[in-house]
Each structure stands twice: as C-alpha cells, then as structure tokens.
Amino acid sequence: MKFAIAYFSETGTTKQAAERLGQVLKVTPLAIEATVPYTNADLNWQNDNSRANREQSGQATPPTAKPLTLPDFNVLFLGYPTWWGVPPMVIHDFLAHQTLAGKVVVPFATSGSSSPERGEAIIKQLLPKSDVKPAKRVNNFSIAQLKAWVQQLGY
C-alpha cells in the first residue's frame, strides 16, 4: 500500500497532525497552499466581512490552491481545519485539480468544536469516483492515537 498525505493548515494545528501522521505512515506530508496566503485578519471568524467568512458563504471568489503534484499512492490522507463546519474552500479547488478516481481518500480534520461528518459528506460529493472513508477529527492526537486510527482503517 502506498500512502500520501496532503493537508491545508493556516494556524499550524492541522500541520502538526499531518506531521505526526507522516511519522506513523512513514511519508512526508505535502502542504496545500492558497495562491493568495491568508492573513490573521482574513481568518477572523468574528468579522462577517473577513476573507474566510466571505469565501465560506459564497460571497467572494473561492480561493485557488497552488499546484501540488502528489506522489504515486493508493491512499490519500487529506487534512484540513474545519471552518464553519466544513472544509475550507481551498480544499475544493485542490481536489478539482487532482486525479483521484479509484483512489482511497481518508479525510482528517482539526476543529475546536465541529464534528467532521459534514466535511466528509462534502468530500464525498466532490469525489464521487473515489472511496472516501469516514472522516476523523484529530485535534491533539498523539502518534499512538494516530497509529491506532490507521490500524482501525486496516492499514
């Protein structure tokens, strides 16, 4: 089985989870980056006019992701923070530019309070020809917890 990890992280929480998961899977996580980086003001969820709020509500042009070439893999672990209960719009753009038909995609999310189910449903809609596994919220998971999760998945 060949694994790949791609993740989007603006505050470092999802990056930390991806790096720990990389230790478990023995692969180097690859960062998904927005073409136009986010500032702290862009991410202010308390400001209705912040960039992230406008993007998530459809009131702004969705962000684009910098091109990212994934290695040869069978299983992609896809990490992202949960914004307003769902993956950030940059994840939509990233997935639109990948060939994932017939691949297994395992979403993992970080969030202060949101469960990952809505994000999982969106990933399934975006990837109808992929085998999307149940999403997991991995906030502050240790390497041992991530290893147990990967084993639960059968890997």
C-alpha positions in Angstrom: 0.0 0.0 0.0 1.3 3.4 -0.9 0.3 6.4 1.1 0.3 10.2 0.6 -0.7 13.0 2.9 -1.8 16.4 1.7 -3.0 19.0 4.2 -4.1 22.6 4.4 -3.2 24.5 7.6 -3.1 28.2 8.4 -2.5 28.2 12.1 -0.3 25.1 12.4 -2.8 22.8 14.1 -3.5 20.6 11.0 0.1 20.7 10.0 1.1 19.2 13.4 -1.5 16.4 12.9 -0.2 15.8 9.4 3.4 15.6 10.5 2.5 13.1 13.3 0.5 11.1 10.8 3.5 11.2 8.5 5.6 9.6 11.2 3.0 6.8 11.5 2.8 6.2 7.7 6.5 6.9 7.1 5.7 9.5 4.4 6.4 13.2 4.1 3.2 15.3 4.3 2.7 17.8 1.5 1.2 21.3 2.2 -1.8 22.5 0.2 -1.3 26.3 0.0 -3.7 29.0 -1.2 -2.4 31.0 -4.1 -3.0 34.1 -2.1 -1.9 33.5 1.5 -4.3 34.2 4.4 -3.6 36.9 6.9 -4.8 36.9 10.5 -7.4 39.4 9.5 -8.6 37.1 6.7 -9.1 34.3 9.2 -11.1 36.4 11.8 -14.3 34.4 12.1 -15.9 37.1 14.2 -15.7 39.6 11.4 -18.5 38.9 8.9 -16.5 40.7 6.2 -13.3 38.7 6.7 -12.0 36.9 3.6 -12.6 33.4 5.1 -16.2 34.3 6.1 -16.9 35.7 2.6 -15.4 32.6 0.9 -17.2 30.1 3.0 -20.6 31.9 2.5 -20.1 32.2 -1.3 -19.8 36.0 -1.2 -16.2 36.0 -2.5 -14.4 34.3 -5.3 -13.3 30.9 -4.0 -9.5 30.7 -3.3 -7.3 28.7 -5.6 -4.7 26.3 -4.4 -1.1 26.3 -5.7 -0.4 23.4 -7.9 0.7 20.3 -6.0 2.0 17.1 -7.5 1.2 14.1 -5.4 3.5 11.1 -5.4 2.3 7.7 -6.6 -0.2 6.4 -4.0 -3.3 4.2 -3.4 -4.5 6.0 -0.2 -4.5 9.8 0.3 -4.9 11.1 3.8 -6.5 14.6 3.3 -6.1 17.1 6.2 -7.8 20.4 6.8 -9.2 22.6 9.5 -12.9 22.8 9.8 -14.2 26.2 9.0 -17.9 26.9 9.7 -18.4 23.2 10.0 -16.9 22.3 6.6 -13.6 22.2 4.8 -12.1 25.5 3.6 -12.9 26.4 0.0 -9.3 26.0 -1.0 -9.8 22.2 -0.4 -12.4 22.2 -3.1 -10.0 23.8 -5.6 -7.2 21.4 -4.6 -9.5 18.4 -5.2 -10.7 19.7 -8.5 -7.2 19.6 -9.8 -6.3 16.1 -8.7 -7.0 12.8 -10.4 -8.5 10.8 -7.5 -10.9 8.4 -9.3 -10.4 4.9 -8.0 -8.3 6.1 -5.1 -9.0 5.8 -1.4 -9.3 9.2 0.4 -9.2 9.4 4.2 -10.2 12.9 5.4 -8.9 14.1 8.7 -9.9 17.4 10.3 -9.0 19.7 13.1 -11.5 21.9 14.9 -12.2 23.4 18.2 -15.8 22.1 18.3 -17.1 20.9 14.9 -17.5 17.2 14.1 -16.1 16.0 10.8 -19.2 14.5 9.3 -20.4 17.5 7.2 -16.9 17.8 5.8 -16.9 14.1 5.0 -20.2 14.5 3.1 -18.7 17.4 1.1 -15.6 15.4 0.2 -17.8 12.5 -1.0 -19.8 14.9 -3.2 -16.6 16.3 -4.6 -15.1 12.9 -5.2 -17.9 10.6 -6.4 -15.5 8.2 -8.1 -13.2 7.8 -5.0 -13.6 5.6 -2.0 -13.9 8.2 0.7 -13.5 6.8 4.2 -15.1 8.2 7.3 -13.5 11.5 8.4 -11.8 11.8 11.8 -11.3 14.8 14.0 -7.7 14.5 15.2 -7.1 17.5 17.4 -4.1 16.9 19.6 -3.9 13.2 18.7 -0.7 11.6 19.8 1.3 9.4 17.5 -0.1 6.4 19.4 -3.7 7.6 18.8 -3.0 8.2 15.1 -1.4 4.8 14.8 -4.5 3.2 16.4 -6.7 5.1 14.0 -4.7 4.0 11.0 -4.8 0.4 12.2 -8.6 0.7 12.7 -8.7 1.6 9.0 -6.9 -1.6 8.2 -3.5 -0.1 7.2 
